Amino acid sequence: MARRTPQSSTRSTRQPQPQPLPRTRRTFGDFAKAVLAFLALAVLVVGVPLALASVIGWPLPDEVPSLDMLQQEITVDTFLNVLAVVVWFAWAQFTACVLVEVKAALSGVGLPSRVPGAGPSQALARQLVAAVLLLGATAASFSPGLGQLGQQLEGHQQPAAAAAQQTPGLFGQDRAAAQSAASAVAEQAGAQAEQAAAKPSAAKGDTKYYRIQPPEGRHHDSLWEISERHLGDGRRYHEIYQLNKDRVQPDGSRLSEASLIRPGWIMEMPADATGGELVEMPDEAPKVSEELREQIADYAKSGDTATGGGSAAQEQKPDTGATDRDTQQISIPTERPAEQPQVAAPAAEGFSFGLPEALITAPLLAAGLLGALGRRRRAALWQSAMSAVGGRRGMEPPVPAGSAADVQDALLIGADPEGVRLLDRSLRGLAASLADESRPLPTVYAAWLSDGDLHLQLAQPAGEPPAPWQTGQDETFWMLARADGERYGDSEAAAPFPGLVSLGTLDDSRLLLNLEAVPGIVSLSGAAADRDAVFASVAAELATSGWSDRMTVTLVGFGEELTAIAPSRLRHLDGVPALLETMEAETRQRRGALGTAGHDSVLTGRTGPAQHTRWAPHLVLLAAEPTAEEATRLAELAADAPRLGFGYFIGTESGELPGAAWEMEITPEGRLLAPLLGLELDAQRVEAAEQRALVDLFTTADPDHEPEPGAAPPPFLVDVTEQGRPAVYARMVGPYEIIGIDAPEGSRSLLLHEALAQLLLHREGVHVRVLASALWPRGVTEDVRDALVDRLRDWLGADEDGTPRLTTDEAGRLHLAKSVVSDLDVLRSLYHEATQGRGATDRAVRGRALTDALGLVRGPLLADRPEGRYGWLSHEIVDAQLPLLVADIGLALSAFHLEKERAGKAIEALERALSTAPDDERLWNELLRATHASGDTEALARRAADLVTRSGARGLPPRTEALLDELLPAWRDTASAAG
């Protein structure tokens, strides 16, 4: 669990004194550059066509060209006409570039469209248009602070466009920051009150105002930058917001979110604001236009009723709540649906024995990785069983060692599969409920997991949520209590928010950011190694998350080896040019698909008939900083990313990236900072060493992986002779019972049996913290854990030489003595003896060993396990491994009997193996061969009919069909008659 740490000095909440700022007015040189740019545009746009028309005239022929004309000699006039046509085309292209750039500059919305094949021309046009805009800004700077250009742009920007171009104020200040800032705010308010007392003549007419400036190129004004320029600290933007919240602006709209401001709006400023762009009304700004005077006067009057006089001192009362609810920012959820029962405290960390704590504290990531690893190992088991790859025949998967073993232990300790299942069902259940009500999915910026409750923060209010969801602390929060979420079952609905990914923790709350919904790029600054650790964590969780369906995650600049974790989801590209080519093509394709389907975004299409097909998200993780030109092209792509289901997470060394909607920074201490978003988290990271160990876990689980000689430890084998009788014998293949020691008394018997079962299934050793997390998934204190280990050690006792049967090594792993054995150990040892030991050369030994092994099988593993216990078996592959082992034994024993033409004995062995491995195709095929060998055609027909019935709508496997065609050509007619 992450603990709150004091804020660093760089993020101190104490407000600095206002510092003199440099002049921001344009110089005469700027004015001269603007005039020259205007003249250049006039010459290129107007002068060139006039010169062509007057000097050369009409360059094209007056009649349709004939073959004879093409064969004529090229004269000087013909060459000049051809050259004129080329110049006309170049002029048309450049003029189109100018028009595109002028439109984008005047509207202030989005990035300029790209004119095909006009890279250098458009770059020149962009520079000239930007320089000409300086002319308006320069002229405006000759009046004190407020330019007239903003008046021309009022009303041009729509809220959605503004949201797409600016930081969409999602994240509010956290509770500790608000509380620690209270004294500083009170001190500042007191200072302002003293200033007001010292200047009684400072009436409302002396209040300072600022007009939001139009964008310059791709730079947009923001409250943070205004606060930084005029108040000396960007974090004081909340003061400006509070002074102007909900007041009517000149265009009739209101300020409702701190990040959504428009050019031409007027902002009342705190009393200590300084700078040449500010205006004090009415006497100190004689050059301000009459129209602007009237607007500011009207705005000042609205402050009397809207904000109680607009006093900064009144607005800056210490915040006693947990969050700033006025800014609609992602803040720590403060309301809960109902009081939740207390659970046991998590296991104390104690001595970590070198385990990666970063993975232990990442429950969703660990669960996803562990689930993916289990699926990989099960697939390898089946594949090796069918093809005997590597000679393992599905029985002896590699046992991790070294750092790979440490990482696997960390995953086992930290994984919360129940939390992943709960999150997945809750989100799919929400999507299904909304679809039943014919309501669209809301845009979700983030999710908080807090004490088992799920809180979704919406981009904007979306009405009342469907039951059992409830409205949270405001209309942009939908919340679901854990108890209500646990009532959700499996749903066929598509995963609604697959782009959610963990970024880190604040107190006991975990933040998942929806990368697919970001209105632009998410940038991450910091040291390269720290950035890569964050990117690796995001990539690994997206690749294995249980709350998503299909997904593509493209890695650039890092993580080529990580693709081994999930090759179907993760892909690596060599560089930014390849990324741009790929994403530009996919962007065009998805835009066309959306238009054809009639959807406005993938979010609305995801719940329709096209779900699971064309609307899978594509998330880009770019660790290498792009060039300026590449960054511009990426920003153009990201401008429409949320609508198309794309997301861009890009690293930067400078901290500045064009088109970045959300800017974050990772510190060497592992803190994830986003000042504009009010975020300060303990970041979730996967360091380079952990990445290598994870990759090793997945690659060694591949059935095609060839282990290095001597790398894998030998399998645990026991003495199967009479002299090898164990001191403690556990029967686990079937009902669970212990022989050789007395059963423990009291309520702790179940825990002791479960702990022994886990140790018996892992002869390589079980880390003490892994054992604790398996027995107490919700957490346990260290003293309780150690007490159970002591009881287990006392229960098992010691061998005759006094050696304890349970020991702990230096790495913190518990080991059983060889005198403690399970029937599963004996089963493996007998099969090894029959096929690779003495039975390989002695037929009698082989037959006896196989018969004894099959006689040990009494049912599935731990057949009578209590309900609610042994949940850790879901992380194991033994449930898949045991049926394969029993099938191998049955097949070997059948072959043994068929060598002597004892078909009846072979059939008996196969039927017994099928009772434990009923779905093994190999057993059924061998049973058909044995029945055919017995000469009983009617029995063979019954077997075929039984197989057809069991296969159902899936039909028989191709190999089985081919075998029946050979053994019983009329099997289809016989099966139909029997059916």
N, C-alpha and C positions, 0 to 999 in steps of 0.2 A: 504494500500500500504506500502510495506516495505521500510524503509529508511536506507540509508547507515550509518553505525556507524563507528567511528574510530577504527582501528585495535588495539587490545589489545597489551599490552607490550610483551606478549609472542610471538607475531607474528610481531614484529617490523621489518620494512624493512631495518633498519640500520645494516650494515654488521659488525659483531664482528671481533676483531683482531684474527689472527691465533694463536691457542693455541698449545703447545707441546702435541703430541699424544703419547700414550704408544706404545712400540715396538710391532710389529705384527709378528715377526719371531718366528718360532717354537723353543721350548726348547729341551734340550737333553731328558727330560722325554717324550715329545711327540714322539720323534724319537724312544725311547725304546718301547713305547706302540705300535707304528706302526709295529716294528719288531716282537713283541710278537703276535700281531694280525695276521701278515703274517704267522708266525709259526703255530698258532692255525688253520688257514685255511688250511695250507698244511697238517697238521695231520688229520683234519676232512675230507678233500676232497680226499686226496691221501693216507694217512696212513691207514685209516680205511679199504678201500677195499683191500689194499695189505695185511693187517693183517688177514682179513677174508679169503682171498684166500690162504694164506700160512698156517694158523693154522687149519681152518675148511675145506677148499676146497669147492667142489660143494655140497650145502646143500639139494638139491632136490633129490628125488628118481630117480633111473635110469630107472624105468619102470612105467607104468600107475598104480596108486594105485588101489588095489582090495578091496573087502569087507573083505576078510580074513586079509589083511594087516592092515585095520583099527581096527580090533578086537584084534590085537597083543598087548602085554604088552609094555608100553612106557619105553624105555631104556634111559640111560644118553645120548647116541649118538643121539637118536631121539630128545630129549629135546634140545640139543645143536644145532641141525640142524634147529629146529623150531625157536629157538632164533636167529640164524644167518639170517634166512629169514626176521625176524622182523627188525634186524639191517640193512640189505641191503635196505629194504624199507625206513627206517628212513634216511639212507645215501642218497638215491636217492632224497628224498624230500628236505633234507638240501642242496644238490648240486644244485637242481633246484632253491632254494631260492637264493643261492650265484650267480648263473648265472643271475637271474632276477635283483638282486641288482647291480651287476657289470655293466650290460647293461644300467640300468637307470643312474648310476653314471657317466659312460663314455660319454653317449649321452648328458646328461644335459637336456633332454627333458621329461617333464611329470613326473608323479609319478610312482614308481615301481608297476608292476602288482602284484596282490595278488595270491599266490600259495594256492590252496584250502586246508583247514585244517592244515595250517602251520603257525599259529599265532606266537607261541613262537620261532619256528625254524627260521622264516623269520626275527623276531626281532633280534635274535642273529646274523644271517647272515648280517643284515643291519649294526649292530654295528661294526662287524669285518671288513666289506668292507670299512666303513667310516674311521676306524682307519688305515687301510692299505693305503687309499688315503692320509692320513697325511704323509706317508713316502715320496710320491712324492712332497707334499707341503713343507715338512721339508727340503728335499734336495734342492728344489728350493729356499728356504729362505736363504741358505748359500751364494747365489749370490745376489747382491744388488737389490732386489726388484722385478725383472721380472723373473718368473719361466718359465721352459720349458714345464710344463704340458699343458699350454694353447696352445702350438704349436701343440700338438697331437690332440687337440679337435677342431681345426679350421675347419669350414665348416660343422660340424656335425649337428648344430641346424638350423632348417628351420625358416623363419620369422613367420609363423603361430604358430609354437610351442613356439617360444620366446614370442609371444604375449599372448599366453595362460598361460605362467608361470610368466610373469612379469607384473607390472602395466602398462596398455596400455595407457599411457599418453594422457588422454582425455581432461583434464580440464586446460585451460590456465589461467594465472594470469588475474584478472579483471582490469577494467580501473583505479579504485581508487588506487589499489595496485601498478600499474605501475607508476601512477603519483606520489604517495607518495614515491616511491623508486627512483625517478629520481635524487633527490639531493644526496641520498646515493651512487647511481651508479656513478654520476659525481665526488663525493668526492673520491671514490675508484679509478676511472680512473685517477684523478689528482695525487693521491698518487703513482700509478704505473708509471705515467710519471716522477714524481720526482725521483723514484727509478731508472728508466732507465737513467735519466740525471746524477745521481750520479754514475752509473756504466756503463760508455760508452763502456767498453769491453764486455758487455753482448751481444754477437752476437747471431745469430740464432742458432749456435751450442750449446749454453748453455740452450736452451729451455728444459723444463722438460716434460717427457712423462710418461704415465701410460698404462700398458697393462691390458685389462679386464680379470679378473681371472675366471677360471672355477668354476662351482658350487661346494659347499661343502655340501653334504647331500641335503637339500632342500633350502639352502640359495643361492640366485643368486645375483651377483654384480649388482649395479644400479648406475646411475649418482648421485642420491641423496646421497647415502652412500659414494661414492667416494668423493663428495664435502664435506660431513660432516667430513670425515677422514682427508682430505688433505687441505681443505680451511677453516675448522672450522665452516661451516654453510651449511646445506643441501640445503638451498634455493638458493645457488649460482650455482646449477647444470646447470642453463641456460647459465652461462659463459662457462662451458666446452662444452655444446652443440653448442653454437655459434662458438667456436673455431674450431670445428670438423665437422660441418654440411656439408653434401654433398661431403666430401673428400673420396677418394677411399681407402678402407681398404685392408689389405694384402690378404683377400679372394676374392677381386674384388667387394664387395658390398659397399654400402654407408650408412652413418648415416642419416636417414630422420626423425626419431621420437625420442624424448628424452628418451622414455622408452624402445625402441627396440635396445638393444646392445647385442653383441655376444662375447663369450670367444675368446681371441686371438686378438681382435681389439685393436688398438693403439689410445690413446687419448692424444692430446696435452693439457697441463695444464696451467692455469694462472701463472704469474710470481711469485706470493706469495705462491704457493703451497708448502707444506712441507710434510715430511714423508719418511720412509725407503723404501717404495715400488716404489718411483719415480726414474727415471733414467735421468741424464743429459748427453747428448751426445756432443762430442764423448770421451772426455778425462777423465771424472769422473766416467766411468763405465767400467773399464778394464776387468771385468769378464763376461760381456755380450757377448753372442755368436755372431759370425760373421754374421750368418743369420739374427739375430734380429737387428744387427747394420744396415744391408742393408735395412731391412724393415722400420726401423725408418728414415733412410736417405731418402728413397723414399717418405715416408709419409711427412717428412718435406718439400720436394720439392713441393708436391701437395698443401701445405699450402700457398705457394707464389701466386699461381694462383687462388686457391679456396677461400681463405679468405684474400687476400691482405696482406700477410706476417704473418698472424696469430697473430697479435698484440692484446692482451687482451684489451688494451686501445681503439683500434679502434672498437672492437666488442661490447664494453660496452657503446655505446651511449645511452642517455636517450630515452626511448620508448615514442614516441608521439602518437602512435596509441592506440586503445582501447584494443587490444589483441596481443598476440604473435602468429603470423600466421605461424611461422616456425615449431612449434611443433605439429601441427594437434591435438590440445587439445580442449576440449569443452570450448569454450570461449564465451563471450557475443557477440551475433551477432551485427555486425557493419554496415552491408549494408541492406537496405530495398528496396523492389521492386518499391515503389512509395510513395510519400508523402501522409500520411493518414490525413483525416480531424480530427480536434481537437474535443474531446467530453467534455462534462461537467465534472468538477472535481468531484471526489467521495465525498460522504457525509462526512462532517467533523465529527470526532469522538465525540467531545464534551464530555458530561457526559455519560459514557457507561452504567449506571444503573446496573452494575454487570454482563453484558452479556459476554460470553466467546469470547474475541477478537481473540483467535487463530482460532476459526471456522469462524468468520466473514472474516478473511483474507485468507481463504482457499476456493476459489470459486468453484474449480472443485470437491473437497471433499464434500463441502456442497451441491452442486447440486446432486451429486450421492446419498448421504444419504437422501436428501429430496425426490428424485425420488423413491428410494427403500421404504421409509416410506409411500409414497403415494400409491405405488402398494400394500404394505402390508395392508393398511387400506381399499383399494377398495376390495381386496380379502376377507377381514373380513366382509365388508358390504354385499357382495353377499352371503357368506357362512351363515352369521347370518340371512339374509333375507330368505334363503331356509330352514334353520333349526331352526330359532328362538333361536339361542344360546344366553344364558344370558338374554333373554327377550328383547333384544334391537331391534330386527327385522330390523336391518340395518339403523336405524334412528338416534341413539344417540351414536356415537363413543366417547370414553373417551376423555376428555379435559385435556391436560397436565397441571401440576401444579408444583410450586417450581422450582427446578433446571432443571427438564425436560422441563418446559415452557421456561426457559432462553435459553437452548440449542436449542430448536425449533426456537425461535426468532433469534438466531445467525445464524442458517441455512438459515432461510428466508432472512436475511439481506445479507449474504455472497454468497448465491448460484448464479451461473452463468450458467443456463441451456443452454442458447444460445451458450456460449463458449464451453460447452461439445458437443453440437450438431455440432458446426462448426469443432471442432477437429476430431470428429468421421467421419464426411462426408469427410473431407480433406484427412484423412489417407486411408479410404476405396476407395475414388476416385483415389488416387495415386496407390493403389494396382490394381485397375481395369485397369487404363491406362497402367501400366507396363505389365499386363497380355495380354492386346490387342496387345502390341508390342512384345510379347513372350520374355520379359525380366524378370529376377529374381528380387525378392525383395532385396534391399541392406540391409546390417546389420546396424542398427541404434542404436547408443550408447545412444543418448539422444535427447530431444526436448526442445526448448526454446519457450515459449509464451511471446512475447514482443510487447506491444502496438497493440494487435490484430493480429500481424503477427506470422506465424508458421515457425520455423527454425529447420530442422532436421540435426543432425550431424552424418555423416556416419563413419563407422570404416575405410573405405578406399574409394578412388574415384570410382564412379560407372557410369561415363559418364554423358551425358546431361540428366537432368530430363525431364519427359514428361510435356508438357504445361498443365496448366498455371504455373507450378512450374518453378523456375529459379535457376541458380547456385548462391550461396551466396558469402561470402567473399573469399572462396577458393573452390577447387573442392570437399571438404568433407562437404560442406554445401548445402543443398537444402532448398529453402525458398518459402513460399507462402504468398502473401498479403491477408489481411482479405477480401478485396473486391473480389478477385478471389476465395477465399474459399467459400464465401457466394453464389457463383453461382453453387456450387456442389449440386446435389440432393441426394436422398437416393440411395444407391448402394447395390447390392446383394453380393458384394465381402466380403470375410471373413475379420475380423479385423486383419490387418497385424502386428500390434505392441501392443498386449494387455498387455504386461509387463511394459508399461510406467506408472510411478507413480511419483507424485509430492514429491520433497524433500524440497524445500524452494524457497526463492526469493532473488534476487540480484537487487537492484534498482527496476525498474518496470518490470523486467523479471522474469518469473517463470521457474524453471528447472524441467523437468520430466526425470528421469533416467530409462532406459530400463533394468530392472533387468534380463530379459530373455536373454539379449545379453552379459552379463558380462562374460568375459573369466576366470571364477573362482569364488571365494567367495567375497562378499562385507562384510567387517567387520565394526562394529560400537562399539567404545569404549566410556567411560564416566560413570557417575553415573547410577546405575540401574534404578532409577525412570525416569531419563532423557532418557535413552535408550528405556524404555517401552513406553514413550510418543511418540517417533518417530515410533517405531514398530506399535503402535496402529493406528497412522495416516496412515501408509503405508497399514496395513491390511484393514482398513475401506475403503480406496480409491480403492484398488484392488477389494474388494468385491462388490463395487457398481459402478465402473467406467462405463461410457457410451460408451467408445471407445473399448470395448472388447466383446467377445461372451462368450463361455464357458471357465471356469478357475477353477483351484483348488489352494487354498492358505492354506498351513498347518502351524499352529501356535504351537510352542513348547516353554514352559517356561513362557508363558503369555497368556492372552486374552481368556481364556476358555469361559467367558461370552460373548465375542464379537461375537461368532458364531451365536447368536440370530439375528444379523443384516442380515446375508445372509447364512442360513444353507446349501444352495445348493453349495456355493463356499467355505466358511470357515469351516475348521475342526481343531480340537485340538487333539494333541497327548500328552501322559503323560510324555514322556521323550525322550532323545536322542536315547537310544537303539531301541525303537519302530520306531523312525524316520529313523534310519539306515536300519532297516529291510524293511520298506516300500519303501524307495527310492532305495535301491539296487534291489529290485524286479521290480520296475517300470523302472529303468534304463535298466535292461536286456530286459524287455518287449518292451520298445520303440526302443532300438537298433535293435531288431529283426524285429519290424514293419517297421522301416526305410529301412532295408535291403530288406525286402520282397517287399516293394513299389518301391524300386529303387531310393530313394531320398538320397541326401547327408546330408540334415538337415531338420528340421521341417519347416524352413522358406520357402524352395522351395516347400515342400509338402503342405503348408498352402493355396497356391493359386491353387492347382490342384483339381482333383476329390475328394480327401479325405478331403477337407476342412470341418470344423465344426465337424469332427469326432475324429480322432486319434491325432490331432496336437494341442490340447488345452494346454496352458502352465500350469506348476505346479511350484509354487513359494513357497519356504520354508522360514519362518521367525522364527529364533531361537534366543530367548532372553537370555537363560541360556547358560553360557560359557561351551563348551564341554570339556571333559578330553583330554589329549594329544593323546591317542589312537583314541578316537572318532573324534577328529579334523583331524587326518590323514586320517581316512576313509572318512570323509566328503570332504576333499580336493581331494581325489581320485575320488569321485563321481562328484565333481564340475569341474574337469578338462575337462569333455566332456559335461558339462551342456548346453552351448549355442546351440550346434548342436541338442540336444535332446529336447529343449524347457523347460529346468529346470532353476531355479534361486535360489541362496542361499544368504540370508541376515542374518548374524550371529552376535550376541553381544559378546563382550569380555571385561573383566576388565583390562587385561594387555595391550591391544592394539596390541598384536602380535598373529597371527593366521596362521597356515600352510595353504598354498594354497590361501591366501587372495590376490586377484588381486587389489582391490580398498579398501583402508583403510580410514575410516572416524572417526570423534570424535564429540560428542555432548557436548557442554559446559553447565554449569548451567544457563548461560545467554540466552540459546537458539540458540547459533551459531553452525552451522554445518561446521566443518573444515575438509579438506582433503589436507594436504600440498603437497603430491606428485601429486595430481590432480589439484592443484591451485584453490581449492574451498574454499569459505567462504560465507555461505549463512545464512539468517534468516530462521531457520529450521521450517518446518511445523510439529506441534505436537498436540496430543490429550491427555491432562492430565487425571489422574485417575478419578477425579470428573466428568469430561466431559464424560469419557467412561461409568461411571455408569448411567449418565443421558441419554446417547444415548441408552444404553441397555434397560432402563426403557421405553423410547419412543417406541421401537420396541416390547417389550414383552407385553405392555399394549394394543398394536394394534392387538395382536393375538386374533382371535375369541374364542379360548379356554381359554383365560385368565380370571380368576375369579377376578373381582375387589374387593378390601377390602371394608367392610361395611363403608359407610360414606366417602370413599376416593374420589369418583367422585362427583362434584357439581351437584345439581339438574338441569334439563333442563330449559331453559328460556321459560316460559309460560306467555301468556298475558290473560287479561280478555276478553273473547269472548262475554260477554253480552253487552247490549246497553250502560250500564254505563261505560264500559271500552274503549270508543272511544279514540284513541290516538290523540296527538296534531300534530304529523308529521307521515304521513303514506306513505311508499314507496312500489310501486307495482314492483316486480322484477321477478315474475314467468310469463314470457312473456315480452312484451315491458316494458321498464324502465320509470317510471314516479313518481314524488314526489307530494304529496297532503298535504296541510296544511301550506306551506310556499311558498313565491314567488320564481320563478326560478332565479338563479343568472345571472347577465348580463356579457357580455364580453367573452373573450377567456378562462377564468378560469372556466367556467361552467362545462366543461368536467372533469377537474381534481377534482372539488368539488363533482360531482356526483360519480366519481369512488372511491374517498376516503370514501364517505358515504356508498357506497355499501360494501366496505371491512369491515367497522365497523359494519354494519348490519349483516354480515355473521359471525361475531365473537363477540358475546355478552359478552364473557369473557374478552374482551379488546384486543387492538392492540397496540403493542409497537410503539412509535413514529418513531423509526428507521426502523421498519418493514414497516410501512406505507410509509416512504420516499423511501425505496428500491423498493416497489411495484409500486409506481407512476413514479419513475425515475430510471429504471433499470441500466442506464449508469452512475448514480451518480448525486448528487446535493449538493449544499452548505447548511450549517446549517441555514443561514438566510432565504433562499428561503423556506426551509422546514417549519421553524417556522412561516413564513408569511402565508403559506397555512393553517396551523392548526388554526391560528388566524382568517382567513377568514371563515373557516369552522365553527368555534365556533360562530362567528357573524351571519352567515347565519342560523344556527339552532336556535339561540336565547336562551331564557330562559323560564322555566315554570312559572305558575302564581305566585308561591311563590318566584320567583327570582333566583331559582337554575339553573345554566347553563345546557343546554342539552348535552354539551360535556365537560367532565372533564378529568384531568390527575392525576393518582395516584402516589405514591412515587416511584414505580418501573419504571415509565416512560411510562405506558400504558394508552391509550385513551379509555374512556368508554362513551357509550351513555346512556342517561336517559331512564327510562322505558316508557316515553311518546313518544319516537321515535320508531316506530314499522314498520316491513315489512310484506307483505302478506305471506312470508315464515314462519315468526313467528306465524302468525295466523293459517296457514295450520298445523303446528306441534301441536299447542294448540288445534285445533278442533279435530284432530285425537286422541290426548291424552284424551280429554274430552269424546270422543265416546267410547274408548276402555278401559281406566283406570279410568276415572272420573265418572260423573253421568250417562253417557251412558252405563256403564257396568251393571247397574241394571235397567235402565229406557229405554225401547225400543224406545219410541218416541224421547227422547233426542239423542239417538244414531243415528237414521235415519236422524234427522235434522242436526246434526253436520257433519255427513259424506257427506250429500248432499251439505251443504254449503262449505265444504272443497273442494270437487271436482269442485264446481262452481268457485273457485278461480283460477283454473289451466287454463292459457291462452296460454301456450306454454313453450318452454325451458327457463332456467334461463337467464335473461338479453338478450332476443332474439335480440334486436337491438343494441347490444354493438358495438361501432365503431371499425373498423379494425385497428389493431396496438395497441389497448389499452386492458386493463384487462388481460395482460399476466400472472399476478400472479395467475389467476384462474387455471393454469396448476399445481400449487402446492396444490390445494384444492381438496376435494373429494365431494364437493357439487353437481357437475355435475353428479356424480354417485349416490349421496344420494337422490336428488330430484326425479328421475324416480322411485327409489325403494319406496319412500314415497307415490308417486301418485299411484303406483301399489298396495300398501297395502291398501290405501283408496278405490280404485276401487274394490279390492277383498272383503273388508269388506262390502261395500255397495251392491255388488252383492249377498253376503250371506244374507244380511238383506232382500233383495227383494225375494230371493228364498225361504226364510222361509215362506213367504206368497204366494208362487207359482206365483210370478210376474216375469216370465222369460223375458218378453219384457223389463221391467225396469232394470233387471239385465244385459241384453245384452247391453242396452244403457250405463249403467255405465262402463262396461268393455271396450266398444269401445272408450269412452271418455278417459279412462285411457291409452289405447293403443296409443292414439295420442301423448302422452308424453313419454310413456315407450314402444315403439314398439317391443323391443327385449326381453321382460320379458316373459319367458316360462310359468310362473304361470298364467298370464293373458290369454294367448292363451288356455291353458288347461281348465281354468274356463269358457272361452267363448264357448268351445266345449260342456261342461257340460250344460251350460245355453241353448245353441241352441238345444241340445238333449232334454232338459226338455220342450222346447216349442213344441216338436212334429213335427217340420219341418225337415223331412229327407233330402229334396233337399237342404235346407240351410246348413245343417250339411255337406253334400257332398261338397258343394261349399267351406265351411270353410276348409275342409280337403285338397281340391285341392289348395286353396290359400296358406295354410301352406306348402305344398310340393313345390310349386313354390318359395316361400320365402326362404326356407331352401337351395335350390340349390344343389350343389355337396356335401355339408356337410351332407345332409340327416336330417331327423327329429330326435329330441332328443329321447332317449329310452323311457322316461316316456310318451312322447306324442304318440309315436307309440303304446305303451301298452294301452293307454287310447282309441285311435281310434279303436284298435282291439276289445275293449269291447263295445264301443258305436256304431261303424259302421264296422262290420266285412269285408264288401266288399269295404273298403275305397281305397285299392290299385287299384282295377279295375276301380273304379270311378275316382280316381285321374289320372290314365293313360288315360282314355277316355277324361277327361277334358283337359289334356295336349296336 
